[in-house]
Amino acid sequence: MTPTLSLADRLAHDFAQGPVRTAPAPKPSRTILESFPAGAPRGQWPAESFAAEQRRQGVPARVVMDLASDSFLVIVEGSAADDHGETKDPLPSRPRGPHLYRTAVA
């Protein structure tokens, strides 16, 4: 026997589900400015150097690792991406936080 919910119970149940039933938030637009192979002898340095040069020119570029293509990508996110070239395939979002390659020096 399937229990039937009253209208109030059904509304409370639907309200409690909240974000589960809503559409996922759109991913921010990103532009890939340049790609550097991860297997290069200098590793991520060429990508970091390119991103630093872009930042000196006023472009808010940053470096991310694309595991699928095994390369370092220099990207621009958000509304700044619309001003700096064509948007290529979107990258998966990653949590914000300290840079993975930097270590604290005591």
N, C-alpha and C positions, 0 to 999 in steps of 0.2 A: 504494500500500500504506500503510495507516494503522499507525503504530507503536503498540504496546500498552505501557502503563506497568505496572511492577510495583506491588504494593500500597504499598510504601515510597515509590516515586516519586510515585504518585498522592496519598498523604497529604502528602508534602513540597510538591507542587504546590498542593494545596488550602490548606495552611498559609501558603504564600507569598502567596496571593491575599488573605488576611486580610480587611481591612475592605471590599474591593471586593464581597465576597459577602454581607456583613452588611446588615441593614436600616439606612437612614439614621437618624441621631439625631433624636429628636423636636424640633421647633422650640419655643422657649420661649413660654409664653403671654404675650400682650401685650394691653393694654387701651388703646383710643384714647379719651382723655379729651375732646379737642376738636380740631377741624380748622380751619385758617386758609388762605384762598386765597393762593397764592404770588404772584399778580399784584397784590396789594394795594399801595397807595402806600408803606406802611412796610415792605414785605417780610416778613421773619421776625420783626420786633420784637414784634408782638402775640403770636405764639406763644411767644417767649422770655419775655415778661412774664407770660403765663399760667402757663408752666412754673415760673418763679421763685416766683410766688404759691403754686402747689401745693407746691413744695419747702419754703416757709416754713411750710406747714400740715402738714408731715411726710410728704407723698406724694413718693416718688422719681421724679418726672416728668422726661422729657427730650424734646427736639424732634428729629424726623426729617423728611426730605423724602420725600413719596410722589410719584414721578415720574409714575405712571399717572394720578393725579387732579390733578396740578400743585398740590399743597397741602402746607402744613407741618402735621404731626400732633404733638400732645402725647400721649406714650404713657407707660405704666407697664409694666415688664417683670417677668417671673418670678413668684414667689409673692406679691409686692406687687400684681400685677395682679388676683389673685383677691379682694383686699380692697377694690378701688376700681372698682366698676361692672362692666358686662357686657363680655365679651371679644368684640370685633368681628373682622372678617376679619384673619387674621395678616398681618403685614408681612414682606417679605423681610429676612433678616438682613443686616447690613452689618458690615464689619470694624471692630473697635475701634481707636481711635487719636485723634490730635489732631482737634479740631473743625475742619471744613473752612473755616469762615468767620472764624476767628480768625487773625490774623497776628502775628508777633513784631515788637515795636517795639524798635528798637535805641537 
